[in-house]
């Protein structure tokens, strides 16, 4: 892109000619930028329209999560272990297929101690069941490994189902979290159904 040099002081018509030329170039540049943005928007809409119905439905479902809390893996593929937290979806970009999420309650060891934002691919996000709709939750049987929010935190860990809500006639699972030993035994902890999701394939803990 050509850079304009600063104007030197001059008198008479030469200064006005330079100003007129600069204004014309700026107007032309503005028109070009507007045209480019329109073409990009049309291209993006065209790309989305060419997607299969199932993919379009998936993108719509992702976009509908804006403002909702979801489970998110915030560690990279090369990390020694996966770290999952409860985050809030700020927006979803249909073009890049990425979520922008906000960790509203980062741990005390986080730098700055404030809220943190992440951009994550679809594969790092798991929606929670709806609180007011138990039928939206998977029915995990006893012995099934799941990912669940540890009581009193916003972190999710691997756990084993001891008893599902329907057997207990409540809205809570009874779970045993891995590495949660007390006096040599794993305590059983009650976790609401809407804080329990399927354990991702290849989970590292």
Secondary structure, 3 states (H helix, E strand, C coil): CCCCCCCCCCCCHHHHHHHHHHHHHHHHHHHHHHHHHHHHHHHHHHHHHCCCHHHHHHHHHHHCCCCCEEEEECCCCCCCCCCEEEEEEEEEECCCCEEEEEECCCCCCCCCCCCEEEEEEHHHEEECCCCCCHHHCCCCCCCCEEEEECCCCCEEEEEEEEECHHHHCCCEEEEEEEEEEECCEEEEEEEEHHHEEECCCCCCC
